Amino acid sequence: MSDQKTPPATPFPSNIEIAQRAQMRPIVPLARERLGIPEDSLEPYGHYKAKVSLDYLAQLVDRPDGKLILVTAISPTPAGEGKTTTTVGLGDALNLLGKRAMLCLREPALGPVFGVKGGAAGGGYSQVVPMEDINLHFTGDFAAIALANNLLAALIDNHIYQGNQLGFDVRRIAWRRVVDVNDRALRQIVIGLGGTANGVPREDGFDIVVASEVMAILCLASSLADLKERLGRIVTGYRANGEPILARDLKAHGSMAALLKSAVAPNLVQTLANNPAFVHGGPFANIAHGCNSVIATRSALKLADYVVTEAGFGADLGAEKFVDIKCRKAGLKPSAAVVVATVRALKYHGGVELADLKVENLAALEKGAVNLQRHIDNVVNRYGLPCVVAINRRAEDSEREIQWLSERIAAHGVRVIPATHFAEGGRGALELAREVVRLTEQPNRFRFVYPDEATLWDKMKAIATEVYGASDITADAKVRTQIRQLQEAGYGRYPVCVAKTQYSFSTDAKLRGAPTQHVVNIREVRLAAGAEFVIMICGDIMTMPGLPKVPAANNIDVDADGRITGLF
């Protein structure tokens, strides 16, 4: 009998290790060969990323549109789901099938990168690169958005200091400052202290950059001119008689647009498989609308036959806003949807804690599958889209668990397809890609959750009762009055952007699975007149997150040669 020992298994490389080994192609010839974009229509940022000229993209208007595929997911858990990873893997798989496919992703925010979640460029062998650049400063879009936002804040306070000719009621300033780092200490602050030379003391606060209306405007604008017009319509505050004061009244929108002139152009990068991808616009569908830019999506539809895009968090948040805000405003019609799940995450929704998720547990899977079923129901019956469930497969998933899940979901007329794109790249998602192509060739009944003419209250109630499974919505007298005033002021035609916890269909993050008969309380209402939606803040969700006890920033480092470690 041999005493030779089995060699230890080679550990799977980290996301950043895989990304740093990537054989990237220079972006200029890649854009020319794969998309037909001429060199003079690109503004390179180094060798591997570039902005595409808006003038060139405007010339594509008469081309036919490709098919738009939405990737969404179950309610997120600490166990992870892999929505961006699946989006990238699916795009690579479509290209392997000989389809002309392109990705449209969102830019990562630095708050999660340095906080809990880490990066958002995909994972394993389904990533967009250069991963470090994308996860950190990238092309400076978020910095430009923060500058434009905070320029407006400075102009407001300067105007008040200089005599307040527009008549701001300092108790009703509606514009907050932003920063792209999770910093709970900045949620509520007092500014203007230190004497008359430092301005007028008043309460203020910070949001994270992705929650800024400027971010939403950049993502929903159709052109630079439209961006400037929308910036001018921002409501900055109110006079004592309740009249709104707009950014254009302060003559702020021109300088804000100048700061955003480059940021509004989409960023072109590539996957590990050298397939083209637009990465443009902000995330956070729990407090914002959570979609990439309209300009990027529309442009990709002219450049490719299949465009795979993502919306933030679950199908109750990101997908609903993708449908009711982005598609409504931009005239987009998706052809199919993918709902991403993991066996681990479904068992977590079934009550299993993180330490025990590797153990086969069909009872917990059955209990947690209701979360997936609710999301499928929303996609198929609320949004009217054909869909497939992509199981982002892990090594510990048992065959019995996969088989049970496939049979359970088949009863809803939806296929469950395990995919191994994390470990194998596009090759691991070929079956998923084939099913997606089949679905895009089927007629669909795409629709919105509510009509334009519904009142703001009824729009919020429709989302809560039809999408979240709630029994009703509530709000105190002050919030009800604000909603009524917005309705009467002509903003009732706007869609609603709900800010709530991403971890549950309810407003209680601890309620896993698919709770019903809960009540959604509207805590606060904010108007985003430039973005053209009304934000309903529900439960205890914060528009400025905090850092965890052990932030991801503690593990990020750079060596003497400039090599970054610790990003994930």
C-alpha positions as CSV (number, residue, x, y, z in Angstrom):
1,M,0.0,0.0,0.0
2,S,1.4,3.4,-1.0
3,D,2.2,5.9,1.7
4,Q,2.2,8.7,-0.9
5,K,0.0,11.6,0.3
6,T,-2.6,13.3,-2.0
7,P,-1.3,16.7,-2.8
8,P,-3.3,19.6,-1.4
9,A,-5.8,21.1,-3.7
10,T,-4.7,24.3,-5.4
11,P,-6.6,27.2,-3.9
12,F,-8.9,29.0,-6.3
13,P,-7.3,32.4,-7.1
14,S,-8.9,35.6,-5.8
15,N,-10.9,37.9,-8.0
16,I,-8.1,40.4,-8.1
17,E,-5.5,37.8,-8.8
18,I,-7.5,36.6,-11.8
19,A,-8.0,40.1,-13.0
20,Q,-4.3,41.0,-12.7
21,R,-3.4,37.9,-14.9
22,A,-5.9,39.0,-17.6
23,Q,-4.6,39.3,-21.2
24,M,-6.4,42.6,-22.0
25,R,-6.5,44.0,-25.5
26,P,-5.9,47.8,-26.1
27,I,-9.3,49.4,-26.0
28,V,-8.9,51.4,-29.3
29,P,-8.4,48.5,-31.7
30,L,-10.9,46.4,-29.7
31,A,-13.6,49.2,-30.1
32,R,-12.8,49.5,-33.9
33,E,-12.8,45.7,-34.6
34,R,-15.7,44.6,-32.4
35,L,-18.0,47.6,-32.5
36,G,-16.9,49.7,-35.5
37,I,-16.1,52.7,-33.4
38,P,-13.4,54.9,-35.1
39,E,-10.4,56.0,-33.1
40,D,-11.3,59.7,-33.3
41,S,-14.6,58.9,-31.5
42,L,-12.8,57.5,-28.4
43,E,-11.2,59.4,-25.5
44,P,-8.8,56.8,-24.0
45,Y,-8.1,56.8,-20.3
46,G,-4.8,54.8,-20.5
47,H,-4.6,51.7,-22.7
48,Y,-7.7,49.7,-21.6
49,K,-10.6,52.0,-21.0
50,A,-12.1,54.9,-23.0
51,K,-15.1,57.2,-23.2
52,V,-17.1,57.1,-26.4
53,S,-18.0,60.4,-28.0
54,L,-21.6,61.5,-27.7
55,D,-21.4,62.9,-31.2
56,Y,-20.6,59.5,-32.6
57,L,-23.3,57.8,-30.6
58,A,-25.8,60.3,-31.8
59,Q,-25.1,59.1,-35.4
60,L,-26.3,55.6,-34.5
61,V,-30.0,56.7,-34.1
62,D,-31.2,55.1,-37.3
63,R,-29.8,51.7,-36.7
64,P,-32.1,48.9,-35.5
65,D,-32.1,48.0,-31.9
66,G,-30.8,44.7,-30.6
67,K,-32.5,42.7,-27.9
68,L,-32.3,43.9,-24.3
69,I,-31.9,41.3,-21.5
70,L,-32.3,42.2,-17.9
71,V,-30.4,40.4,-15.2
72,T,-31.9,40.6,-11.7
73,A,-31.8,38.5,-8.6
74,I,-33.5,37.2,-5.4
75,S,-33.3,39.3,-2.3
76,P,-29.6,39.6,-1.4
77,T,-28.1,37.8,1.5
78,P,-24.7,37.6,3.2
79,A,-24.3,34.3,1.4
80,G,-24.0,36.1,-1.9
81,E,-25.8,35.7,-5.3
82,G,-23.6,37.0,-8.0
83,K,-25.7,39.1,-10.3
84,T,-22.9,41.1,-11.9
85,T,-20.8,37.9,-12.3
86,T,-23.8,36.2,-14.0
87,T,-24.3,39.3,-16.3
88,V,-20.7,39.1,-17.4
89,G,-20.7,35.3,-17.8
90,L,-23.9,35.4,-19.8
91,G,-22.5,38.1,-22.1
92,D,-19.3,36.1,-22.7
93,A,-21.4,32.9,-23.4
94,L,-23.6,34.7,-25.9
95,N,-20.4,35.8,-27.8
96,L,-19.2,32.2,-27.6
97,L,-22.4,31.2,-29.4
98,G,-21.5,33.5,-32.2
99,K,-23.9,36.3,-31.1
100,R,-22.9,39.9,-31.3
101,A,-23.4,40.7,-27.6
102,M,-22.4,43.6,-25.4
103,L,-22.7,44.3,-21.6
104,C,-24.1,47.4,-19.9
105,L,-23.1,47.5,-16.2
106,R,-23.1,50.0,-13.4
107,E,-20.0,51.6,-11.9
108,P,-19.1,50.5,-8.4
109,A,-19.4,53.0,-5.6
110,L,-16.5,53.4,-3.3
111,G,-18.7,53.1,-0.2
112,P,-19.3,49.4,-0.6
113,V,-15.8,48.8,-2.0
114,F,-14.4,50.0,1.3
115,G,-17.3,48.8,3.4
116,V,-19.0,45.4,3.3
117,K,-19.7,44.3,-0.2
118,G,-16.3,44.9,-1.9
119,G,-16.0,45.5,-5.6
120,A,-18.7,45.2,-8.3
121,A,-16.8,44.2,-11.4
122,G,-18.0,40.6,-11.4
123,G,-16.1,37.7,-9.9
124,G,-13.9,34.6,-10.7
125,Y,-13.5,34.2,-14.5
126,S,-16.6,36.4,-15.3
127,Q,-15.2,39.9,-14.7
128,V,-14.8,43.2,-16.4
129,V,-11.3,44.6,-16.5
130,P,-9.2,46.6,-15.6
131,M,-10.8,45.5,-12.3
132,E,-8.8,47.7,-10.0
133,D,-9.5,50.9,-12.0
134,I,-13.2,50.1,-12.3
135,N,-13.6,49.5,-8.6
136,L,-11.6,52.6,-7.6
137,H,-11.5,56.0,-9.4
138,F,-12.2,54.6,-12.9
139,T,-12.7,57.6,-15.2
140,G,-13.7,60.1,-12.5
141,D,-17.4,60.0,-13.2
142,F,-18.4,59.8,-9.5
143,A,-16.0,62.5,-8.5
144,A,-17.5,64.8,-11.2
145,I,-21.0,64.0,-9.9
146,A,-20.0,64.8,-6.3
147,L,-18.4,68.1,-7.4
148,A,-21.5,69.1,-9.4
149,N,-23.7,68.2,-6.4
150,N,-21.6,70.1,-3.9
151,L,-21.1,73.1,-6.1
152,L,-24.9,73.5,-6.1
153,A,-24.8,73.2,-2.3
154,A,-22.1,75.8,-2.0
155,L,-24.0,78.2,-4.4
156,I,-27.1,77.9,-2.2
157,D,-25.3,78.8,1.0
158,N,-23.4,81.5,-0.7
159,H,-26.6,83.0,-2.1
160,I,-28.1,83.1,1.4
161,Y,-25.0,84.6,2.9
162,Q,-24.9,87.3,0.2
163,G,-28.4,88.6,0.9
164,N,-30.8,85.8,-0.1
165,Q,-32.5,87.7,-2.9
166,L,-34.4,84.6,-4.0
167,G,-35.9,84.3,-0.5
168,F,-34.8,80.9,0.6
169,D,-36.5,79.7,3.8
170,V,-33.4,78.3,5.5
171,R,-35.6,75.8,7.3
172,R,-36.6,74.3,3.9
173,I,-33.4,73.8,2.0
174,A,-34.0,70.7,-0.1
175,W,-30.4,70.0,-1.3
176,R,-27.9,67.9,0.6
177,R,-24.2,67.4,0.2
178,V,-22.6,64.1,-0.9
179,V,-19.5,62.1,-0.5
180,D,-18.6,58.6,-2.0
181,V,-17.6,57.0,1.3
182,N,-19.8,55.4,3.9
183,D,-19.7,57.9,6.8
184,R,-22.5,57.8,9.4
185,A,-21.2,60.8,11.2
186,L,-22.2,63.0,8.3
187,R,-25.8,62.0,8.1
188,Q,-27.0,65.0,10.1
189,I,-24.7,68.0,10.7
190,V,-24.8,71.7,11.4
191,I,-23.0,74.1,9.0
192,G,-22.2,77.8,9.2
193,L,-20.8,77.8,12.7
194,G,-18.0,80.1,13.7
195,G,-19.5,83.6,13.3
196,T,-21.1,85.6,10.5
197,A,-18.1,85.3,8.2
198,N,-18.8,81.6,7.8
199,G,-22.4,81.8,6.6
200,V,-25.8,81.2,8.2
201,P,-25.9,78.3,10.7
202,R,-28.4,75.6,9.7
203,E,-29.0,71.9,9.8
204,D,-27.7,69.9,6.8
205,G,-26.5,66.4,6.0
206,F,-24.7,64.2,3.5
207,D,-25.9,61.4,1.3
208,I,-23.6,58.9,-0.5
209,V,-22.9,60.0,-4.1
210,V,-25.1,57.4,-5.7
211,A,-28.1,58.8,-3.9
212,S,-27.6,62.2,-5.4
213,E,-30.2,63.4,-7.8
214,V,-27.3,64.4,-10.0
215,M,-26.4,60.7,-10.4
216,A,-30.0,59.9,-11.4
217,I,-30.0,62.8,-13.8
218,L,-26.8,61.6,-15.5
219,C,-28.2,58.1,-15.7
220,L,-31.6,59.2,-17.2
221,A,-30.4,62.0,-19.5
222,S,-30.5,61.4,-23.2
223,S,-27.9,63.9,-24.2
224,L,-25.7,66.7,-22.8
225,A,-28.4,69.2,-23.6
226,D,-31.0,67.1,-21.8
227,L,-28.6,66.7,-18.8
228,K,-28.3,70.5,-18.5
229,E,-32.0,71.1,-18.8
230,R,-32.7,68.5,-16.1
231,L,-30.1,70.0,-13.8
232,G,-31.8,73.4,-14.1
233,R,-35.1,71.8,-12.9
234,I,-33.6,70.6,-9.6
235,V,-35.6,72.0,-6.7
236,T,-33.0,73.4,-4.3
237,G,-35.4,74.7,-1.6
238,Y,-38.5,76.7,-1.0
239,R,-39.6,80.3,-0.1
240,A,-41.7,81.0,3.0
241,N,-44.8,80.8,0.8
242,G,-43.9,77.3,-0.4
243,E,-42.7,78.3,-3.9
244,P,-39.8,76.2,-5.1
245,I,-36.5,77.7,-6.0
246,L,-34.8,75.8,-8.9
247,A,-31.1,75.4,-9.7
248,R,-31.5,77.5,-12.8
249,D,-32.8,80.4,-10.6
250,L,-29.3,80.3,-9.0
251,K,-27.7,80.1,-12.5
252,A,-26.1,76.8,-11.3
253,H,-27.0,74.4,-14.1
254,G,-24.5,75.7,-16.6
255,S,-21.4,75.2,-14.4
256,M,-22.8,71.9,-13.1
257,A,-23.1,70.6,-16.7
258,A,-19.6,71.8,-17.5
259,L,-18.3,69.6,-14.6
260,L,-20.3,66.7,-16.1
261,K,-19.4,67.1,-19.7
262,S,-17.0,64.2,-19.8
263,A,-18.9,62.1,-17.2
264,V,-22.0,61.8,-19.3
265,A,-20.2,59.9,-22.1
266,P,-20.2,56.1,-21.5
267,N,-17.1,54.2,-20.5
268,L,-16.0,51.3,-22.7
269,V,-14.0,48.4,-21.1
270,Q,-13.8,44.7,-21.8
271,T,-14.4,41.3,-20.1
272,L,-11.7,38.8,-19.3
273,A,-12.7,37.2,-22.6
274,N,-12.1,40.5,-24.4
275,N,-15.8,41.2,-25.1
276,P,-16.9,44.9,-25.1
277,A,-18.8,46.4,-22.1
278,F,-20.1,49.7,-21.2
279,V,-19.7,50.5,-17.4
280,H,-21.5,53.7,-16.7
281,G,-23.8,55.1,-14.0
282,G,-24.5,54.4,-10.4
283,P,-25.7,51.5,-8.3
284,F,-27.7,51.3,-5.1
285,A,-31.3,50.3,-6.0
286,N,-32.2,50.4,-2.3
287,I,-31.9,54.2,-2.2
288,A,-31.7,55.2,-5.8
289,H,-33.0,53.8,-9.1
290,G,-30.1,51.5,-9.4
291,C,-29.6,51.3,-13.2
292,N,-26.8,52.1,-15.6
293,S,-27.2,55.1,-17.9
294,V,-29.8,55.4,-20.6
295,I,-27.1,56.7,-23.0
296,A,-25.0,53.6,-22.5
297,T,-28.0,51.2,-22.9
298,R,-29.4,52.9,-25.9
299,S,-26.0,53.1,-27.6
300,A,-25.3,49.4,-26.9
301,L,-28.6,48.4,-28.5
302,K,-27.4,50.1,-31.7
303,L,-23.9,48.5,-31.5
304,A,-24.9,44.9,-30.7
305,D,-27.6,42.3,-31.4
306,Y,-27.9,41.3,-27.7
307,V,-27.4,43.7,-24.8
308,V,-27.2,42.2,-21.3
309,T,-27.7,44.7,-18.5
310,E,-28.3,44.5,-14.7
311,A,-30.4,46.3,-12.2
312,G,-29.5,46.6,-8.5
313,F,-30.5,44.1,-5.8
314,G,-33.6,42.0,-6.2
315,A,-36.4,42.0,-8.7
316,D,-38.5,44.0,-6.1
317,L,-36.1,46.9,-6.1
318,G,-33.8,47.2,-9.1
319,A,-36.0,45.4,-11.6
320,E,-39.1,47.4,-10.6
321,K,-37.2,50.7,-11.0
322,F,-35.7,49.5,-14.3
323,V,-39.2,48.9,-15.5
324,D,-41.2,51.7,-14.0
325,I,-38.5,54.5,-14.2
326,K,-35.8,53.7,-16.7
327,C,-37.8,51.8,-19.4
328,R,-40.8,54.2,-18.9
329,K,-38.6,57.3,-19.4
330,A,-36.3,56.0,-22.1
331,G,-38.9,54.0,-24.1
332,L,-37.0,50.7,-23.6
333,K,-38.6,47.3,-24.0
334,P,-36.6,44.3,-22.6
335,S,-37.0,41.0,-24.4
336,A,-36.3,38.7,-21.4
337,A,-35.0,38.5,-17.9
338,V,-32.7,36.3,-15.8
339,V,-33.3,35.9,-12.1
340,V,-30.0,35.0,-10.3
341,A,-30.0,32.8,-7.2
342,T,-27.6,30.5,-5.3
343,V,-28.6,27.4,-3.3
344,R,-26.8,28.9,-0.3
345,A,-28.8,32.1,-0.4
346,L,-32.1,30.3,-0.7
347,K,-31.2,28.2,2.3
348,Y,-30.4,31.4,4.2
349,H,-33.9,32.7,3.3
350,G,-35.1,29.4,4.7
351,G,-33.6,30.2,8.1
352,V,-30.1,28.6,7.9
353,E,-27.3,30.6,9.3
354,L,-24.1,31.3,7.4
355,A,-22.0,28.7,9.2
356,D,-24.3,25.8,8.2
357,L,-25.0,26.7,4.5
358,K,-22.6,24.1,3.1
359,V,-24.7,21.3,4.5
360,E,-27.4,19.8,2.3
361,N,-30.8,20.9,3.6
362,L,-33.8,20.3,1.4
363,A,-36.2,21.5,4.1
364,A,-34.5,24.9,4.4
365,L,-34.3,25.1,0.6
366,E,-38.0,24.5,0.3
367,K,-38.7,27.1,2.9
368,G,-36.4,29.7,1.3
369,A,-37.5,29.0,-2.3
370,V,-40.6,31.2,-1.7
371,N,-38.3,34.2,-2.0
372,L,-37.3,33.0,-5.5
373,Q,-40.9,32.2,-6.4
374,R,-42.0,35.7,-5.4
375,H,-39.4,37.3,-7.6
376,I,-40.3,35.1,-10.5
377,D,-44.0,36.0,-10.0
378,N,-43.0,39.7,-10.2
379,V,-40.9,39.4,-13.3
380,V,-43.5,37.2,-15.2
381,N,-46.8,38.5,-13.9
382,R,-46.0,42.1,-12.8
383,Y,-43.5,43.1,-15.5
384,G,-44.7,40.7,-18.2
385,L,-41.3,39.3,-19.1
386,P,-40.3,35.7,-19.9
387,C,-37.5,34.6,-17.6
388,V,-35.1,31.9,-16.6
389,V,-33.5,31.2,-13.2
390,A,-29.7,31.1,-13.3
391,I,-28.2,29.2,-10.3
392,N,-24.8,30.6,-9.7
393,R,-23.5,27.1,-8.8
394,R,-21.0,26.4,-6.0
395,A,-19.0,23.3,-5.4
396,E,-21.0,22.4,-2.2
397,D,-24.4,22.5,-4.0
398,S,-25.7,18.9,-3.9
399,E,-27.3,17.3,-6.9
400,R,-30.5,16.6,-4.9
401,E,-30.8,20.3,-4.1
402,I,-30.4,21.4,-7.7
403,Q,-32.8,18.7,-8.8
404,W,-35.4,19.6,-6.2
405,L,-35.2,23.3,-7.1
406,S,-35.5,22.6,-10.9
407,E,-38.6,20.6,-10.4
408,R,-40.1,23.1,-8.0
409,I,-39.6,26.1,-10.3
410,A,-40.6,24.1,-13.4
411,A,-44.2,24.2,-12.0
412,H,-44.1,27.9,-12.7
413,G,-43.2,27.4,-16.4
414,V,-39.7,28.7,-15.8
415,R,-36.4,26.7,-16.3
416,V,-33.7,26.5,-13.7
417,I,-30.2,26.4,-15.2
418,P,-27.1,25.8,-13.0
419,A,-24.2,27.8,-14.4
420,T,-20.5,27.6,-13.6
421,H,-19.4,30.9,-15.1
422,F,-17.5,32.0,-11.9
423,A,-15.1,29.1,-12.4
424,E,-15.2,28.6,-16.2
425,G,-16.2,32.0,-17.6
426,G,-18.5,32.1,-20.6
427,R,-18.2,28.3,-21.2
428,G,-20.0,27.7,-17.9
429,A,-23.0,29.7,-19.0
430,L,-23.6,28.3,-22.5
431,E,-26.9,26.5,-21.6
432,L,-28.1,29.7,-19.9
433,A,-27.2,31.7,-23.0
434,R,-29.1,29.3,-25.3
435,E,-32.2,29.6,-23.1
436,V,-32.0,33.4,-23.1
437,V,-31.8,33.5,-26.9
438,R,-34.9,31.3,-27.0
439,L,-36.8,33.5,-24.6
440,T,-35.9,36.7,-26.6
441,E,-37.6,35.2,-29.6
442,Q,-40.9,34.7,-27.7
443,P,-43.6,37.4,-27.6
444,N,-43.8,39.1,-24.2
445,R,-46.3,41.1,-22.3
446,F,-44.0,43.8,-21.0
447,R,-45.8,46.3,-18.9
448,F,-45.5,48.8,-16.0
449,V,-46.7,48.2,-12.4
450,Y,-48.8,51.3,-12.5
451,P,-50.1,53.8,-15.0
452,D,-48.7,57.4,-15.4
453,E,-52.1,58.9,-14.4
454,A,-52.3,57.1,-11.0
455,T,-51.7,59.3,-8.0
456,L,-48.4,59.2,-6.1
457,W,-50.1,57.5,-3.2
458,D,-51.7,54.9,-5.4
459,K,-48.4,54.3,-7.3
460,M,-46.6,53.6,-3.9
461,K,-49.5,51.4,-2.8
462,A,-49.4,49.4,-6.1
463,I,-45.6,48.7,-5.6
464,A,-46.1,47.7,-2.0
465,T,-49.1,45.5,-2.4
466,E,-48.4,43.9,-5.8
467,V,-44.6,43.7,-5.7
468,Y,-43.7,43.5,-2.0
469,G,-46.7,41.5,-0.9
470,A,-47.7,44.1,1.7
471,S,-51.3,44.6,2.9
472,D,-51.1,48.4,2.9
473,I,-49.0,51.5,3.2
474,T,-49.0,54.1,5.9
475,A,-47.5,57.5,6.6
476,D,-47.9,60.1,9.3
477,A,-49.9,63.3,8.7
478,K,-46.8,65.4,7.8
479,V,-45.7,62.9,5.1
480,R,-49.2,62.6,3.7
481,T,-49.4,66.3,3.4
482,Q,-46.1,66.4,1.5
483,I,-47.4,63.8,-0.9
484,R,-50.6,65.6,-1.4
485,Q,-48.7,68.9,-2.0
486,L,-46.5,67.3,-4.6
487,Q,-49.5,65.8,-6.3
488,E,-51.2,69.2,-6.4
489,A,-48.0,70.9,-7.7
490,G,-48.1,68.7,-10.8
491,Y,-45.5,66.1,-9.8
492,G,-48.1,63.4,-9.6
493,R,-47.3,62.2,-13.1
494,Y,-43.8,61.2,-12.0
495,P,-43.0,57.6,-11.2
496,V,-42.1,56.6,-7.6
497,C,-38.6,55.6,-6.5
498,V,-38.8,53.5,-3.3
499,A,-35.9,53.6,-0.8
500,K,-36.1,50.6,1.5
501,T,-34.0,47.7,2.8
502,Q,-32.8,45.4,0.1
503,Y,-32.7,42.3,2.4
504,S,-36.5,41.7,2.6
505,F,-39.7,42.3,0.7
506,S,-40.8,44.2,3.8
507,T,-39.1,47.2,5.5
508,D,-37.7,44.8,8.2
509,A,-34.3,43.5,7.0
510,K,-34.7,40.5,9.3
511,L,-37.8,39.2,7.6
512,R,-36.4,36.6,5.2
513,G,-38.2,34.6,2.6
514,A,-41.4,36.1,1.2
515,P,-43.3,37.9,4.0
516,T,-47.0,38.9,3.5
517,Q,-49.5,41.1,5.2
518,H,-46.8,43.5,6.4
519,V,-47.3,47.2,6.2
520,V,-44.9,49.6,4.4
521,N,-44.5,52.9,6.3
522,I,-43.3,55.9,4.3
523,R,-41.0,57.8,6.6
524,E,-39.9,60.6,4.3
525,V,-40.6,62.0,0.8
526,R,-38.1,63.7,-1.4
527,L,-38.7,65.3,-4.8
528,A,-36.2,64.7,-7.6
529,A,-37.7,67.1,-10.2
530,G,-34.7,67.0,-12.5
531,A,-34.6,63.2,-12.6
532,E,-38.4,63.2,-12.7
533,F,-39.4,60.9,-9.9
534,V,-40.5,61.1,-6.3
535,I,-38.5,59.2,-3.7
536,M,-40.5,57.5,-1.0
537,I,-38.1,56.6,1.9
538,C,-39.5,53.6,3.9
539,G,-38.6,51.9,7.1
540,D,-35.2,52.7,8.6
541,I,-33.2,52.8,5.4
542,M,-30.4,55.4,5.3
543,T,-29.3,57.4,2.3
544,M,-25.8,57.6,3.9
545,P,-24.7,54.1,4.9
546,G,-22.1,53.4,7.7
547,L,-19.0,51.3,7.7
548,P,-19.1,47.8,9.4
549,K,-17.0,46.9,12.4
550,V,-14.3,45.5,10.1
551,P,-14.4,47.5,6.9
552,A,-13.1,46.0,3.7
553,A,-10.7,49.0,3.5
554,N,-8.7,47.4,6.3
555,N,-7.6,44.6,3.8
556,I,-6.9,46.8,0.8
557,D,-3.2,47.7,0.2
558,V,-0.7,48.6,-2.4
559,D,2.9,47.6,-2.6
560,A,6.0,49.5,-3.5
561,D,5.5,48.5,-7.2
562,G,2.0,49.8,-7.2
563,R,0.3,46.4,-7.2
564,I,-3.0,46.5,-5.3
565,T,-4.1,43.7,-3.1
566,G,-7.3,43.0,-1.0
567,L,-9.9,44.1,-3.5
568,F,-12.6,41.4,-4.0
